[in-house]
Amino acid sequence: VQLQASGGGLVQAGDSLRLSCAASGRTFSSYVMGWFRQAPGKEREFVGRISRSGGSAYYVDSVKGRFTISRDNAKNTVYLQMNSLKPEDTAVYYCAADLDGRGSFGPWGQGTQVTVSS
């Protein structure tokens, strides 16, 4: 599977942004999909994941209630809706597939930059 994230940009605190991640290949629906982010000078961190069907999602506490992950298996695309953005959300955002079903996410594409100004 190959992944390409897009939709990032420069926004103000409190704004919303929706990221998209387009996947190649015919097996997209067989993967749990995740979103990750990496802020300058920090390690990449897990943001959340969505089940294969899209029926359930999990989020880390720092984004819970503000971010929503969804997917459209017919379009091989996963989305990250980000509301009430904060400066600390500034990072490069990546999508990834759970390649082995046990939390080994990848592959890592270029990501998309999200910058939130205060």
PATIMI-599780 format. One line per 4 residues: for each residue x, y, z of N, C-alpha, C. Coordinates in steps of 0.02 Angstrom, whole numbers, padded with zeros to 5 digits, m for minus. Layout:
% PATIMI-599780
X Y Z X Y Z X Y Z  ... .
***
This chain:
% PATIMI-599780
00042 m00060 00000 00000 00000 00000 00044 00062 00000  00025 00112 m00038 00059 00177 m00038 00010 00230 m00015  00035 00277 00025 m00009 00326 00056 00015 00397 00042  m00031 00441 00032 m00014 00511 00020 m00062 00555 00059 .
m00035 00590 00109 m00076 00635 00149 m00077 00704 00117  m00132 00739 00126 m00139 00807 00099 m00189 00846 00140  m00193 00911 00128 m00243 00953 00160 m00216 00997 00215  m00152 00993 00229 m00124 01035 00281 m00122 01108 00261 .
m00104 01150 00309 m00099 01221 00295 m00086 01261 00358  m00090 01326 00350 m00080 01373 00406 m00149 01399 00426  m00166 01389 00489 m00230 01411 00515 m00219 01445 00582  m00271 01477 00607 m00269 01510 00672 m00298 01463 00725 .
m00278 01475 00786 m00306 01437 00842 m00382 01441 00841  m00413 01384 00852 m00486 01381 00851 m00515 01361 00784  m00475 01364 00732 m00499 01347 00665 m00504 01271 00657  m00531 01251 00599 m00537 01181 00582 m00499 01166 00518 .
m00481 01103 00510 m00446 01081 00450 m00462 01008 00440  m00467 00987 00378 m00478 00916 00364 m00421 00890 00321  m00389 00839 00346 m00336 00806 00309 m00364 00745 00274  m00335 00730 00217 m00353 00670 00180 m00291 00627 00170 .
m00302 00564 00162 m00248 00517 00148 m00273 00468 00096  m00244 00473 00037 m00264 00429 m00018 m00217 00369 m00020  m00247 00310 m00027 m00208 00249 m00029 m00213 00216 m00097  m00158 00187 m00117 m00159 00148 m00179 m00170 00075 m00162 .
m00188 00036 m00211 m00195 m00035 m00200 m00267 m00055 m00186  m00280 m00119 m00192 m00348 m00143 m00186 m00364 m00172 m00117  m00317 m00166 m00070 m00327 m00196 m00005 m00337 m00146 00051  m00353 m00084 00033 m00359 m00031 00082 m00407 m00050 00137 .
m00463 m00078 00120 m00514 m00093 00170 m00493 m00148 00219  m00439 m00182 00204 m00415 m00235 00249 m00369 m00208 00304  m00354 m00144 00302 m00308 m00115 00351 m00343 m00070 00401  m00325 m00079 00464 m00338 m00027 00513 m00292 00031 00493 .
m00320 00091 00493 m00281 00150 00473 m00269 00196 00533  m00211 00226 00534 m00195 00271 00589 m00170 00338 00565  m00175 00387 00608 m00146 00453 00596 m00094 00465 00650  m00039 00495 00629 00017 00510 00673 00038 00582 00659 .
00077 00610 00705 00104 00677 00692 00173 00683 00724  00212 00728 00696 00278 00741 00721 00291 00815 00723  00298 00841 00784 00312 00912 00793 00388 00923 00788  00409 00984 00774 00481 00998 00768 00518 00979 00832 .
00571 00941 00823 00613 00921 00880 00584 00867 00923  00528 00838 00902 00496 00786 00942 00489 00722 00902  00478 00668 00937 00466 00604 00904 00396 00602 00875  00388 00560 00826 00322 00550 00797 00275 00519 00850 .
00215 00545 00853 00168 00519 00902 00103 00496 00869  00073 00447 00900 00010 00419 00877 m00047 00468 00894  m00092 00479 00847 m00149 00523 00857 m00213 00483 00865  m00223 00434 00822 m00283 00394 00826 m00285 00343 00770 .
m00335 00299 00774 m00342 00247 00723 m00416 00233 00711  m00429 00202 00654 m00498 00185 00637 m00499 00113 00613  m00553 00079 00629 m00561 00009 00611 m00568 00000 00536  m00564 m00062 00514 m00567 m00076 00442 m00633 m00053 00411 .
m00686 m00062 00447 m00752 m00042 00421 m00767 00032 00431  m00729 00063 00476 m00743 00132 00494 m00793 00139 00550  m00813 00083 00579 m00864 00085 00629 m00840 00106 00698  m00776 00104 00709 m00750 00125 00774 m00683 00159 00765 .
m00668 00204 00812 m00606 00241 00810 m00581 00252 00881  m00516 00262 00886 m00484 00274 00951 m00439 00335 00944  m00438 00376 00997 m00398 00438 00995 m00357 00444 01059  m00301 00477 01052 m00264 00493 01112 m00300 00550 01149 .
m00287 00555 01213 m00324 00604 01254 m00316 00675 01230  m00258 00692 01204 m00244 00762 01185 m00288 00786 01127  m00317 00741 01089 m00358 00761 01032 m00430 00738 01038  m00444 00699 01088 m00511 00671 01097 m00562 00727 01104 .
m00616 00721 01066 m00668 00772 01067 m00657 00828 01017  m00596 00832 00989 m00581 00884 00939 m00567 00855 00870  m00538 00796 00869 m00520 00764 00805 m00567 00705 00792  m00582 00694 00728 m00623 00637 00708 m00592 00604 00647 .
m00582 00539 00652 m00556 00501 00596 m00615 00466 00562  m00615 00468 00497 m00665 00432 00458 m00631 00402 00396  m00667 00359 00362 m00638 00329 00301 m00692 00315 00251  m00672 00313 00188 m00716 00295 00133 m00680 00240 00095 .
m00699 00179 00108 m00664 00123 00077 m00674 00121 00001  m00730 00148 m00021 m00742 00149 m00094 m00694 00196 m00129  m00669 00246 m00092 m00623 00295 m00120 m00551 00283 m00097  m00540 00230 m00058 m00473 00216 m00032 m00444 00276 00005 .
m00485 00308 00045 m00463 00370 00077 m00483 00370 00151  m00438 00394 00192 m00452 00405 00263 m00444 00479 00277  m00484 00504 00323 m00487 00576 00337 m00472 00589 00411  m00447 00648 00423 m00438 00672 00492 m00468 00741 00496 .
m00526 00746 00527 m00558 00810 00538 m00533 00839 00604  m00504 00898 00600 m00474 00929 00659 m00511 00994 00674  m00542 00997 00731 m00578 01057 00753 m00544 01087 00814  m00561 01149 00828 m00534 01184 00886 m00458 01175 00891 .
m00425 01189 00836 m00353 01178 00833 m00316 01223 00881  m00262 01197 00908 m00220 01232 00956 m00149 01237 00928  m00111 01286 00950 m00041 01291 00927 m00001 01227 00938  m00017 01191 00991 00020 01128 01004 00002 01072 00957 .
m00047 01083 00914 m00063 01034 00861 m00018 01043 00800  00023 01094 00801 00069 01106 00745 00117 01047 00737  00118 01019 00678 00159 00959 00665 00151 00940 00592  00193 00893 00571 00183 00859 00508 00139 00798 00524 .
00085 00791 00487 00038 00737 00499 00046 00682 00446  00046 00621 00469 00054 00563 00426 m00004 00514 00437  m00022 00481 00384 m00067 00424 00391 m00026 00360 00380  m00050 00306 00407 m00014 00243 00400 m00063 00185 00408 .
m00044 00129 00381 m00084 00068 00386 m00054 00020 00437  m00095 m00015 00473 m00072 m00066 00519 m00055 m00127 00477  00007 m00133 00459 00028 m00180 00407 00022 m00253 00428  00031 m00267 00493 00029 m00337 00514 m00029 m00352 00560 .
m00072 m00302 00571 m00129 m00312 00616 m00110 m00312 00689  m00048 m00296 00705 m00025 m00296 00774 00007 m00230 00793  m00011 m00177 00756 00014 m00111 00775 00078 m00090 00741  00098 m00127 00689 00158 m00106 00650 00134 m00063 00592 .
00135 00003 00605 00107 00049 00556 00160 00071 00505  00136 00084 00445 00178 00109 00391 00140 00105 00327  00170 00117 00271 00235 00150 00261 00228 00225 00273  00283 00258 00283 00283 00329 00299 00298 00370 00237 .
00246 00407 00217 00254 00452 00160 00281 00519 00182  00268 00570 00142 00296 00636 00157 00257 00672 00210  00195 00655 00221 00155 00691 00271 00132 00758 00245  00092 00791 00286 00067 00857 00268 00074 00903 00329 .
00099 00963 00317 00114 01010 00371 00051 01047 00394  00041 01046 00459 m00013 01085 00490 00020 01134 00538  00007 01198 00528 00034 01249 00571 m00024 01290 00600  m00026 01294 00666 m00080 01330 00700 m00050 01390 00735 .
m00070 01448 00715 m00044 01509 00746 m00089 01531 00803  m00059 01562 00853 m00098 01584 00911 m00126 01654 00902 .
***
